[in-house]
Amino acid sequence: MISEFLSILYSVFLPISLPVIGGALLKGLRGLDTKALSSLSLYVLSPALLFETLKNASITSGDIMTTVIFCLLNVVVLSLLSTLTGRWLRLPQTESSGLALTAIFTNSVNYGLPLVLLAFGQAGLDKASVYVVIQIIIMHTLGVYLAARSHFSAKKAVLSVFKLPAVYAALLAVVFRVTGYQLPDGLETGVSMLSAAYAPLALVILGAQMVGVREDAGALSVSRRGFWAGMTMRMLAGPLAAWGLLILLGVDGDLFAVILVLSSMPAAVNAVILAEEYDAAPKLVSRCILWTTLASFIMLPVLIGIL
């Protein structure tokens, strides 16, 4: 068990840690501003990755349907658990909203996709791409609702989905798969270059964001009940709920492993953006992002080793 754990650390997490450390050093020593890099990743590189992966993915319609059903059920279960936990602990409404954001949304894009690629190869990435597209859509609809609550605008949430290039990339990939059309060689090569650039840049951004979150969280007071509830929901309840749902749905093999790993990722960095915009306890969310990310470097190698 120990040798397998060390092997996973060496083969999977060592490659991931290098760009993460590079991003953290750039942020700490050079004050790296990730806003432009995040825009590049969101609007150019991640759509290219999702388009290329979904277009060429060796994934069945059954796997796609299973992933969709799982994502919807998982959101319902985690929403209920976070709501009940917030009421049980008598958290303020803002902290309850922050707890829901922490529990439901994982860092499946910047952290999850590179991890799955290294741990499970291209076949794993094929299956992960469907999960990620669904999560992106849920984040920009349900995520807005959870953050806003009393001043929620359903129209704004729905319209925000149509501003996401990843959604159009996914739809275009479906068209290409259905029609059998292939890109010209020159365009195919260009898309592949953009796709290959995604993982290292995403990890550099993750490292810089971790330092930024640490700076924000270090001087902020957060209730212990809210913090430990967020940590427990994301690092324990989330994985256990995912495991139970996957068993219930009869999922096995690579799809089981990929979805379980993605569902066990730390809290999504983008959750704090929603928390800040709608005053959904951004202090709580920031601290949970930092510590769930740090904890994941121990928990995820163990999980992958078990799988």
C-alpha positions as YAML, in Angstrom:
chain: A
units: angstrom
residues:
- id: 1
  name: MET
  ca: [0.00, 0.00, 0.00]
- id: 2
  name: ILE
  ca: [2.77, 2.44, 0.95]
- id: 3
  name: SER
  ca: [4.79, 1.62, -2.17]
- id: 4
  name: GLU
  ca: [1.70, 2.13, -4.34]
- id: 5
  name: PHE
  ca: [0.98, 5.44, -2.63]
- id: 6
  name: LEU
  ca: [4.56, 6.62, -3.25]
- id: 7
  name: SER
  ca: [4.37, 5.42, -6.86]
- id: 8
  name: ILE
  ca: [1.21, 7.50, -7.46]
- id: 9
  name: LEU
  ca: [2.83, 10.52, -5.82]
- id: 10
  name: TYR
  ca: [5.83, 10.15, -8.13]
- id: 11
  name: SER
  ca: [4.03, 9.38, -11.40]
- id: 12
  name: VAL
  ca: [0.92, 11.57, -11.00]
- id: 13
  name: PHE
  ca: [1.33, 14.25, -8.34]
- id: 14
  name: LEU
  ca: [4.98, 15.13, -8.94]
- id: 15
  name: PRO
  ca: [4.27, 16.20, -12.55]
- id: 16
  name: ILE
  ca: [1.22, 18.14, -11.34]
- id: 17
  name: SER
  ca: [3.11, 19.82, -8.50]
- id: 18
  name: LEU
  ca: [5.80, 21.38, -10.72]
- id: 19
  name: PRO
  ca: [3.55, 23.86, -12.60]
- id: 20
  name: VAL
  ca: [1.54, 24.43, -9.40]
- id: 21
  name: ILE
  ca: [4.73, 25.38, -7.53]
- id: 22
  name: GLY
  ca: [5.79, 27.53, -10.47]
- id: 23
  name: GLY
  ca: [2.50, 29.42, -10.36]
- id: 24
  name: ALA
  ca: [2.73, 29.85, -6.58]
- id: 25
  name: LEU
  ca: [6.28, 31.23, -6.85]
- id: 26
  name: LEU
  ca: [5.30, 33.63, -9.63]
- id: 27
  name: LYS
  ca: [2.38, 34.90, -7.53]
- id: 28
  name: GLY
  ca: [4.43, 35.21, -4.34]
- id: 29
  name: LEU
  ca: [7.61, 36.67, -5.83]
- id: 30
  name: ARG
  ca: [6.40, 38.53, -8.90]
- id: 31
  name: GLY
  ca: [2.80, 39.30, -8.00]
- id: 32
  name: LEU
  ca: [1.44, 37.35, -10.98]
- id: 33
  name: ASP
  ca: [-2.03, 38.56, -12.00]
- id: 34
  name: THR
  ca: [-3.98, 35.50, -13.14]
- id: 35
  name: LYS
  ca: [-6.93, 37.41, -14.60]
- id: 36
  name: ALA
  ca: [-5.57, 37.44, -18.16]
- id: 37
  name: LEU
  ca: [-4.35, 33.85, -17.89]
- id: 38
  name: SER
  ca: [-7.74, 32.73, -16.57]
- id: 39
  name: SER
  ca: [-9.45, 34.44, -19.51]
- id: 40
  name: LEU
  ca: [-7.07, 32.69, -21.92]
- id: 41
  name: SER
  ca: [-7.82, 29.36, -20.26]
- id: 42
  name: LEU
  ca: [-11.59, 29.91, -20.10]
- id: 43
  name: TYR
  ca: [-12.19, 31.38, -23.55]
- id: 44
  name: VAL
  ca: [-9.52, 29.68, -25.68]
- id: 45
  name: LEU
  ca: [-7.71, 26.69, -24.21]
- id: 46
  name: SER
  ca: [-10.45, 24.84, -22.33]
- id: 47
  name: PRO
  ca: [-12.93, 25.06, -25.26]
- id: 48
  name: ALA
  ca: [-10.19, 23.69, -27.53]
- id: 49
  name: LEU
  ca: [-9.53, 20.84, -25.10]
- id: 50
  name: LEU
  ca: [-13.20, 19.98, -24.67]
- id: 51
  name: PHE
  ca: [-13.87, 20.20, -28.42]
- id: 52
  name: GLU
  ca: [-10.96, 17.92, -29.33]
- id: 53
  name: THR
  ca: [-11.66, 15.47, -26.52]
- id: 54
  name: LEU
  ca: [-15.42, 15.20, -27.08]
- id: 55
  name: LYS
  ca: [-15.02, 15.02, -30.87]
- id: 56
  name: ASN
  ca: [-12.59, 12.11, -30.67]
- id: 57
  name: ALA
  ca: [-13.76, 10.56, -27.39]
- id: 58
  name: SER
  ca: [-14.23, 6.82, -27.17]
- id: 59
  name: ILE
  ca: [-17.34, 7.13, -25.01]
- id: 60
  name: THR
  ca: [-20.73, 5.52, -25.44]
- id: 61
  name: SER
  ca: [-24.13, 7.17, -25.27]
- id: 62
  name: GLY
  ca: [-24.76, 5.06, -22.17]
- id: 63
  name: ASP
  ca: [-21.72, 6.57, -20.43]
- id: 64
  name: ILE
  ca: [-22.91, 10.05, -21.35]
- id: 65
  name: MET
  ca: [-26.42, 9.41, -20.01]
- id: 66
  name: THR
  ca: [-25.04, 7.85, -16.82]
- id: 67
  name: THR
  ca: [-22.78, 10.86, -16.24]
- id: 68
  name: VAL
  ca: [-25.66, 13.30, -16.74]
- id: 69
  name: ILE
  ca: [-27.93, 11.38, -14.34]
- id: 70
  name: PHE
  ca: [-25.16, 11.12, -11.76]
- id: 71
  name: CYS
  ca: [-24.37, 14.85, -11.88]
- id: 72
  name: LEU
  ca: [-28.01, 15.81, -11.39]
- id: 73
  name: LEU
  ca: [-28.56, 13.35, -8.52]
- id: 74
  name: ASN
  ca: [-25.28, 14.36, -6.90]
- id: 75
  name: VAL
  ca: [-26.28, 18.02, -6.91]
- id: 76
  name: VAL
  ca: [-29.62, 17.18, -5.29]
- id: 77
  name: VAL
  ca: [-28.02, 15.03, -2.58]
- id: 78
  name: LEU
  ca: [-25.27, 17.52, -1.73]
- id: 79
  name: SER
  ca: [-27.74, 20.43, -1.76]
- id: 80
  name: LEU
  ca: [-29.94, 18.62, 0.75]
- id: 81
  name: LEU
  ca: [-26.98, 17.62, 2.93]
- id: 82
  name: SER
  ca: [-25.56, 21.15, 3.00]
- id: 83
  name: THR
  ca: [-28.99, 22.65, 3.77]
- id: 84
  name: LEU
  ca: [-29.62, 20.21, 6.62]
- id: 85
  name: THR
  ca: [-26.10, 20.74, 7.98]
- id: 86
  name: GLY
  ca: [-26.53, 24.52, 7.89]
- id: 87
  name: ARG
  ca: [-29.82, 24.26, 9.80]
- id: 88
  name: TRP
  ca: [-28.42, 21.78, 12.30]
- id: 89
  name: LEU
  ca: [-25.44, 24.04, 13.05]
- id: 90
  name: ARG
  ca: [-27.69, 27.14, 12.93]
- id: 91
  name: LEU
  ca: [-25.42, 28.87, 10.47]
- id: 92
  name: PRO
  ca: [-26.39, 32.32, 9.14]
- id: 93
  name: GLN
  ca: [-27.97, 32.35, 5.68]
- id: 94
  name: THR
  ca: [-24.79, 33.69, 4.10]
- id: 95
  name: GLU
  ca: [-22.66, 30.89, 5.58]
- id: 96
  name: SER
  ca: [-25.25, 28.30, 4.56]
- id: 97
  name: SER
  ca: [-24.96, 29.56, 0.99]
- id: 98
  name: GLY
  ca: [-21.16, 29.45, 1.20]
- id: 99
  name: LEU
  ca: [-21.35, 25.91, 2.60]
- id: 100
  name: ALA
  ca: [-23.47, 24.81, -0.37]
- id: 101
  name: LEU
  ca: [-20.99, 26.30, -2.85]
- id: 102
  name: THR
  ca: [-18.11, 24.53, -1.09]
- id: 103
  name: ALA
  ca: [-19.90, 21.19, -0.91]
- id: 104
  name: ILE
  ca: [-21.31, 20.99, -4.44]
- id: 105
  name: PHE
  ca: [-18.70, 22.50, -6.76]
- id: 106
  name: THR
  ca: [-15.29, 20.90, -7.19]
- id: 107
  name: ASN
  ca: [-12.14, 22.06, -8.95]
- id: 108
  name: SER
  ca: [-12.73, 19.60, -11.78]
- id: 109
  name: VAL
  ca: [-11.40, 21.87, -14.53]
- id: 110
  name: ASN
  ca: [-8.06, 23.44, -13.47]
- id: 111
  name: TYR
  ca: [-7.09, 20.52, -11.22]
- id: 112
  name: GLY
  ca: [-9.33, 17.60, -12.15]
- id: 113
  name: LEU
  ca: [-8.71, 17.33, -15.89]
- id: 114
  name: PRO
  ca: [-4.87, 17.31, -15.65]
- id: 115
  name: LEU
  ca: [-5.07, 14.83, -12.76]
- id: 116
  name: VAL
  ca: [-7.37, 12.46, -14.65]
- id: 117
  name: LEU
  ca: [-5.17, 12.66, -17.75]
- id: 118
  name: LEU
  ca: [-2.09, 11.65, -15.78]
- id: 119
  name: ALA
  ca: [-3.83, 9.03, -13.65]
- id: 120
  name: PHE
  ca: [-6.11, 7.38, -16.23]
- id: 121
  name: GLY
  ca: [-4.76, 8.46, -19.61]
- id: 122
  name: GLN
  ca: [-6.71, 9.63, -22.65]
- id: 123
  name: ALA
  ca: [-9.54, 7.14, -22.01]
- id: 124
  name: GLY
  ca: [-10.10, 8.71, -18.60]
- id: 125
  name: LEU
  ca: [-9.99, 12.22, -20.05]
- id: 126
  name: ASP
  ca: [-12.65, 11.24, -22.60]
- id: 127
  name: LYS
  ca: [-15.04, 10.29, -19.82]
- id: 128
  name: ALA
  ca: [-14.07, 13.29, -17.66]
- id: 129
  name: SER
  ca: [-14.87, 15.80, -20.41]
- id: 130
  name: VAL
  ca: [-18.61, 15.04, -20.25]
- id: 131
  name: TYR
  ca: [-18.63, 15.49, -16.47]
- id: 132
  name: VAL
  ca: [-16.77, 18.80, -16.73]
- id: 133
  name: VAL
  ca: [-19.14, 20.30, -19.33]
- id: 134
  name: ILE
  ca: [-22.13, 19.44, -17.11]
- id: 135
  name: GLN
  ca: [-20.42, 20.90, -14.05]
- id: 136
  name: ILE
  ca: [-19.66, 24.14, -15.90]
- id: 137
  name: ILE
  ca: [-23.33, 24.54, -16.80]
- id: 138
  name: ILE
  ca: [-24.51, 23.71, -13.25]
- id: 139
  name: MET
  ca: [-21.99, 26.16, -11.75]
- id: 140
  name: HIS
  ca: [-23.34, 29.03, -13.84]
- id: 141
  name: THR
  ca: [-27.01, 28.26, -13.14]
- id: 142
  name: LEU
  ca: [-27.54, 26.53, -9.81]
- id: 143
  name: GLY
  ca: [-24.34, 28.11, -8.49]
- id: 144
  name: VAL
  ca: [-25.75, 31.59, -9.06]
- id: 145
  name: TYR
  ca: [-28.96, 30.58, -7.29]
- id: 146
  name: LEU
  ca: [-27.16, 29.12, -4.28]
- id: 147
  name: ALA
  ca: [-24.99, 32.20, -3.94]
- id: 148
  name: ALA
  ca: [-27.73, 34.76, -4.49]
- id: 149
  name: ARG
  ca: [-30.78, 33.15, -2.85]
- id: 150
  name: SER
  ca: [-32.96, 36.13, -1.96]
- id: 151
  name: HIS
  ca: [-31.94, 38.30, -4.94]
- id: 152
  name: PHE
  ca: [-31.68, 35.46, -7.45]
- id: 153
  name: SER
  ca: [-32.45, 36.17, -11.11]
- id: 154
  name: ALA
  ca: [-33.32, 33.00, -13.02]
- id: 155
  name: LYS
  ca: [-32.98, 34.89, -16.30]
- id: 156
  name: LYS
  ca: [-29.46, 35.98, -15.45]
- id: 157
  name: ALA
  ca: [-28.44, 32.44, -14.54]
- id: 158
  name: VAL
  ca: [-29.81, 30.95, -17.75]
- id: 159
  name: LEU
  ca: [-28.31, 33.67, -19.94]
- id: 160
  name: SER
  ca: [-24.91, 33.23, -18.30]
- id: 161
  name: VAL
  ca: [-24.70, 29.70, -19.74]
- id: 162
  name: PHE
  ca: [-24.81, 31.11, -23.26]
- id: 163
  name: LYS
  ca: [-21.74, 33.23, -22.50]
- id: 164
  name: LEU
  ca: [-19.62, 30.11, -21.92]
- id: 165
  name: PRO
  ca: [-17.49, 29.12, -24.93]
- id: 166
  name: ALA
  ca: [-17.06, 25.61, -23.50]
- id: 167
  name: VAL
  ca: [-20.78, 24.97, -24.06]
- id: 168
  name: TYR
  ca: [-20.52, 25.95, -27.74]
- id: 169
  name: ALA
  ca: [-17.35, 23.86, -28.11]
- id: 170
  name: ALA
  ca: [-19.22, 20.85, -26.71]
- id: 171
  name: LEU
  ca: [-22.18, 21.40, -29.04]
- id: 172
  name: LEU
  ca: [-19.85, 21.77, -32.03]
- id: 173
  name: ALA
  ca: [-18.07, 18.54, -31.09]
- id: 174
  name: VAL
  ca: [-21.44, 16.75, -31.03]
- id: 175
  name: VAL
  ca: [-22.20, 18.06, -34.53]
- id: 176
  name: PHE
  ca: [-18.84, 16.79, -35.78]
- id: 177
  name: ARG
  ca: [-19.42, 13.37, -34.21]
- id: 178
  name: VAL
  ca: [-22.92, 13.05, -35.68]
- id: 179
  name: THR
  ca: [-21.98, 14.22, -39.18]
- id: 180
  name: GLY
  ca: [-18.58, 12.52, -39.29]
- id: 181
  name: TYR
  ca: [-17.01, 15.74, -40.54]
- id: 182
  name: GLN
  ca: [-13.28, 16.20, -39.93]
- id: 183
  name: LEU
  ca: [-11.34, 19.42, -39.56]
- id: 184
  name: PRO
  ca: [-8.71, 20.21, -42.19]
- id: 185
  name: ASP
  ca: [-5.25, 19.07, -41.10]
- id: 186
  name: GLY
  ca: [-4.01, 22.61, -40.43]
- id: 187
  name: LEU
  ca: [-6.95, 23.47, -38.17]
- id: 188
  name: GLU
  ca: [-6.75, 20.09, -36.44]
- id: 189
  name: THR
  ca: [-3.10, 20.72, -35.62]
- id: 190
  name: GLY
  ca: [-3.86, 24.21, -34.29]
- id: 191
  name: VAL
  ca: [-6.68, 22.95, -32.06]
- id: 192
  name: SER
  ca: [-4.40, 20.18, -30.77]
- id: 193
  name: MET
  ca: [-1.71, 22.72, -29.88]
- id: 194
  name: LEU
  ca: [-4.22, 24.84, -27.94]
- id: 195
  name: SER
  ca: [-5.59, 21.72, -26.25]
- id: 196
  name: ALA
  ca: [-2.11, 20.58, -25.17]
- id: 197
  name: ALA
  ca: [-1.41, 24.00, -23.63]
- id: 198
  name: TYR
  ca: [-4.43, 23.79, -21.33]
- id: 199
  name: ALA
  ca: [-3.17, 21.45, -18.58]
- id: 200
  name: PRO
  ca: [0.14, 23.18, -17.71]
- id: 201
  name: LEU
  ca: [-1.40, 26.66, -17.80]
- id: 202
  name: ALA
  ca: [-4.38, 25.55, -15.69]
- id: 203
  name: LEU
  ca: [-2.01, 24.18, -13.04]
- id: 204
  name: VAL
  ca: [0.08, 27.36, -13.03]
- id: 205
  name: ILE
  ca: [-3.14, 29.33, -12.47]
- id: 206
  name: LEU
  ca: [-4.13, 26.93, -9.67]
- id: 207
  name: GLY
  ca: [-0.81, 27.49, -7.88]
- id: 208
  name: ALA
  ca: [-1.13, 31.26, -8.13]
- id: 209
  name: GLN
  ca: [-4.76, 31.16, -7.00]
- id: 210
  name: MET
  ca: [-3.83, 29.09, -3.95]
- id: 211
  name: VAL
  ca: [-1.37, 31.77, -2.86]
- id: 212
  name: GLY
  ca: [-3.98, 34.46, -3.50]
- id: 213
  name: VAL
  ca: [-6.60, 32.58, -1.50]
- id: 214
  name: ARG
  ca: [-4.08, 32.05, 1.32]
- id: 215
  name: GLU
  ca: [-3.38, 35.79, 1.45]
- id: 216
  name: ASP
  ca: [-7.11, 36.53, 1.57]
- id: 217
  name: ALA
  ca: [-7.94, 33.79, 4.07]
- id: 218
  name: GLY
  ca: [-5.02, 34.45, 6.40]
- id: 219
  name: ALA
  ca: [-6.41, 37.69, 7.77]
- id: 220
  name: LEU
  ca: [-10.05, 36.67, 7.74]
- id: 221
  name: SER
  ca: [-12.09, 35.43, 10.66]
- id: 222
  name: VAL
  ca: [-14.32, 32.48, 9.87]
- id: 223
  name: SER
  ca: [-16.60, 30.62, 12.24]
- id: 224
  name: ARG
  ca: [-15.15, 27.27, 13.20]
- id: 225
  name: ARG
  ca: [-18.50, 25.56, 12.74]
- id: 226
  name: GLY
  ca: [-18.82, 26.83, 9.18]
- id: 227
  name: PHE
  ca: [-15.21, 26.01, 8.31]
- id: 228
  name: TRP
  ca: [-15.25, 22.43, 9.62]
- id: 229
  name: ALA
  ca: [-18.67, 21.86, 8.09]
- id: 230
  name: GLY
  ca: [-17.28, 22.94, 4.70]
- id: 231
  name: MET
  ca: [-14.20, 20.73, 5.07]
- id: 232
  name: THR
  ca: [-16.28, 17.73, 6.11]
- id: 233
  name: MET
  ca: [-18.84, 18.20, 3.35]
- id: 234
  name: ARG
  ca: [-16.26, 18.53, 0.60]
- id: 235
  name: MET
  ca: [-13.65, 15.99, 1.70]
- id: 236
  name: LEU
  ca: [-15.87, 13.34, 3.32]
- id: 237
  name: ALA
  ca: [-19.58, 13.69, 2.54]
- id: 238
  name: GLY
  ca: [-18.95, 14.55, -1.13]
- id: 239
  name: PRO
  ca: [-16.87, 11.46, -1.94]
- id: 240
  name: LEU
  ca: [-19.14, 9.17, 0.11]
- id: 241
  name: ALA
  ca: [-22.27, 10.50, -1.59]
- id: 242
  name: ALA
  ca: [-20.64, 10.04, -5.01]
- id: 243
  name: TRP
  ca: [-19.59, 6.48, -4.15]
- id: 244
  name: GLY
  ca: [-23.12, 5.61, -3.01]
- id: 245
  name: LEU
  ca: [-24.75, 7.08, -6.11]
- id: 246
  name: LEU
  ca: [-22.31, 5.31, -8.44]
- id: 247
  name: ILE
  ca: [-23.07, 1.98, -6.73]
- id: 248
  name: LEU
  ca: [-26.80, 2.71, -6.94]
- id: 249
  name: LEU
  ca: [-26.52, 3.48, -10.67]
- id: 250
  name: GLY
  ca: [-24.51, 0.32, -11.29]
- id: 251
  name: VAL
  ca: [-21.47, 2.20, -12.62]
- id: 252
  name: ASP
  ca: [-18.17, 0.33, -12.76]
- id: 253
  name: GLY
  ca: [-14.77, 0.30, -14.46]
- id: 254
  name: ASP
  ca: [-13.00, 3.45, -15.61]
- id: 255
  name: LEU
  ca: [-16.17, 5.54, -15.55]
- id: 256
  name: PHE
  ca: [-16.65, 4.74, -11.85]
- id: 257
  name: ALA
  ca: [-13.04, 5.70, -11.04]
- id: 258
  name: VAL
  ca: [-13.04, 8.92, -13.08]
- id: 259
  name: ILE
  ca: [-16.35, 10.24, -11.72]
- id: 260
  name: LEU
  ca: [-15.44, 9.34, -8.13]
- id: 261
  name: VAL
  ca: [-12.08, 11.13, -8.40]
- id: 262
  name: LEU
  ca: [-13.65, 14.24, -9.97]
- id: 263
  name: SER
  ca: [-16.35, 14.24, -7.27]
- id: 264
  name: SER
  ca: [-13.65, 14.07, -4.59]
- id: 265
  name: MET
  ca: [-11.69, 17.09, -5.81]
- id: 266
  name: PRO
  ca: [-11.22, 20.11, -3.52]
- id: 267
  name: ALA
  ca: [-13.63, 23.05, -3.55]
- id: 268
  name: ALA
  ca: [-13.78, 24.98, -6.82]
- id: 269
  name: VAL
  ca: [-11.75, 28.20, -6.92]
- id: 270
  name: ASN
  ca: [-14.51, 29.78, -9.01]
- id: 271
  name: ALA
  ca: [-16.92, 29.30, -6.08]
- id: 272
  name: VAL
  ca: [-15.31, 32.23, -4.27]
- id: 273
  name: ILE
  ca: [-16.08, 34.49, -7.27]
- id: 274
  name: LEU
  ca: [-19.79, 33.76, -6.86]
- id: 275
  name: ALA
  ca: [-19.50, 34.07, -3.08]
- id: 276
  name: GLU
  ca: [-17.91, 37.53, -3.38]
- id: 277
  name: GLU
  ca: [-20.39, 38.75, -5.98]
- id: 278
  name: TYR
  ca: [-23.46, 37.73, -3.97]
- id: 279
  name: ASP
  ca: [-22.03, 38.02, -0.43]
- id: 280
  name: ALA
  ca: [-22.30, 34.28, 0.25]
- id: 281
  name: ALA
  ca: [-19.64, 34.09, 2.99]
- id: 282
  name: PRO
  ca: [-16.59, 34.59, 0.75]
- id: 283
  name: LYS
  ca: [-14.30, 34.34, 3.80]
- id: 284
  name: LEU
  ca: [-15.59, 30.85, 4.56]
- id: 285
  name: VAL
  ca: [-15.36, 29.73, 0.93]
- id: 286
  name: SER
  ca: [-11.81, 31.09, 0.54]
- id: 287
  name: ARG
  ca: [-10.50, 29.24, 3.56]
- id: 288
  name: CYS
  ca: [-12.22, 26.00, 2.56]
- id: 289
  name: ILE
  ca: [-10.72, 26.24, -0.95]
- id: 290
  name: LEU
  ca: [-7.22, 26.60, 0.48]
- id: 291
  name: TRP
  ca: [-7.41, 23.75, 2.98]
- id: 292
  name: THR
  ca: [-9.36, 21.29, 0.83]
- id: 293
  name: THR
  ca: [-6.76, 21.81, -1.91]
- id: 294
  name: LEU
  ca: [-3.90, 21.14, 0.49]
- id: 295
  name: ALA
  ca: [-5.69, 18.10, 1.94]
- id: 296
  name: SER
  ca: [-6.29, 16.73, -1.56]
- id: 297
  name: PHE
  ca: [-2.56, 16.15, -2.07]
- id: 298
  name: ILE
  ca: [-2.82, 13.44, 0.58]
- id: 299
  name: MET
  ca: [-6.37, 12.19, 0.05]
- id: 300
  name: LEU
  ca: [-6.42, 11.85, -3.73]
- id: 301
  name: PRO
  ca: [-3.28, 9.67, -4.06]
- id: 302
  name: VAL
  ca: [-4.81, 7.30, -1.49]
- id: 303
  name: LEU
  ca: [-8.12, 7.25, -3.37]
- id: 304
  name: ILE
  ca: [-6.47, 6.65, -6.74]
- id: 305
  name: GLY
  ca: [-4.36, 3.88, -5.20]
- id: 306
  name: ILE
  ca: [-7.51, 2.17, -3.87]
- id: 307
  name: LEU
  ca: [-9.22, 2.44, -7.25]
...
